[in-house]
C-alpha cells in the first residue's frame, strides 16, 4: 500500500503528486494510462493514452470515493485515474457565514 507523503511521478507526462491521504485503492493509481512510479525512477518507455489525456492542475487536490487524496505538485498532460475512473478535483470546504 502507498503511504501518506509518498511522492510519485507519471511515466508519460510531467505530472508529479504527493499522497495526502492513502487508501487501498491507490494500488491501481495511474496517470495518462500508465502506473505512477516513485519520484526519480521513470523509465520513459510508456506512451500517453489519448483517452486519459485531460491533464492535471498544479496545486489542486484530487480525491477518490475510497478516501484517497492526492496533491499535484507539477502539472502535466495525463489525467489521474483509479481503476479506470477519473479522479475529480476536491472542492474547498464551505466556511460559515460571518453575519
C-alpha positions in Angstrom: 0.0 0.0 0.0 1.2 3.5 -0.8 1.8 5.6 2.3 0.9 9.2 3.1 3.6 11.6 2.0 4.8 9.4 -0.9 6.0 11.4 -3.9 5.1 9.9 -7.3 5.6 10.9 -10.9 4.0 10.0 -14.2 5.8 7.9 -16.8 4.1 9.6 -19.7 4.0 13.3 -18.8 5.3 15.9 -16.4 2.8 15.2 -13.6 4.1 14.8 -10.1 2.0 14.2 -7.0 2.2 13.8 -3.2 -0.1 11.3 -1.5 -2.0 13.3 1.2 -4.4 10.6 2.3 -3.8 7.0 1.4 -6.2 4.1 0.8 -6.0 0.6 -0.7 -7.4 1.9 -4.0 -4.1 3.7 -4.7 -2.6 0.3 -5.8 -4.3 0.9 -9.2 -3.4 4.6 -9.5 -2.5 5.7 -13.0 -1.7 8.9 -14.9 -2.2 9.1 -18.6 -3.0 5.4 -18.7 0.3 4.3 -17.1 1.1 3.5 -13.4 2.8 6.2 -11.4 6.3 5.5 -10.1 8.4 6.8 -7.2 9.9 10.3 -8.0 13.1 9.9 -10.0 12.5 6.4 -11.3 10.6 7.0 -14.5 11.8 4.9 -17.5 10.2 6.9 -20.3 9.1 3.8 -22.2 5.3 4.4 -21.7 3.1 6.4 -24.0 0.3 8.8 -23.1 -3.1 7.2 -23.8 -5.3 9.9 -25.6 -8.3 8.6 -23.6 -6.6 9.7 -20.4 -5.0 13.0 -21.6 -7.2 15.6 -19.9 -4.4 17.0 -17.7 -3.8 17.8 -14.1 -3.8 21.2 -12.4 -0.9 22.4 -10.3 -1.8 22.8 -6.6 -5.1 21.1 -6.8 -6.2 18.1 -4.6 -7.7 15.1 -6.4 -10.0 12.8 -4.4 -11.5 9.3 -4.7 -14.5 7.8 -3.1 -12.3 5.4 -1.1 -10.9 8.4 0.8 -7.6 8.7 -1.1 -6.4 12.3 -1.7 -3.6 13.4 -3.9 -1.9 16.9 -4.3 -0.5 17.8 -7.7 3.0 19.4 -7.3 3.7 19.5 -11.0 1.0 19.6 -13.7 1.1 17.5 -16.9 -1.0 16.3 -19.8 -2.1 13.0 -18.3 -5.2 12.6 -16.1 -5.2 10.7 -12.8 -7.4 7.6 -12.6 -8.0 4.7 -10.2 -9.5 1.5 -11.7 -10.1 3.5 -14.9 -12.2 6.1 -13.1 -11.0 9.7 -13.4 -10.3 11.5 -10.2 -12.1 14.8 -9.6 -10.7 18.0 -8.1 -11.6 18.2 -4.5 -13.8 21.2 -3.7 -12.9 23.6 -0.9 -14.9 23.3 2.3 -17.6 26.0 2.7 -16.9 28.3 5.6 -19.8 29.5 7.7 -21.1 33.0 7.0 -20.0 35.8 9.4 -23.3 37.6 9.6 
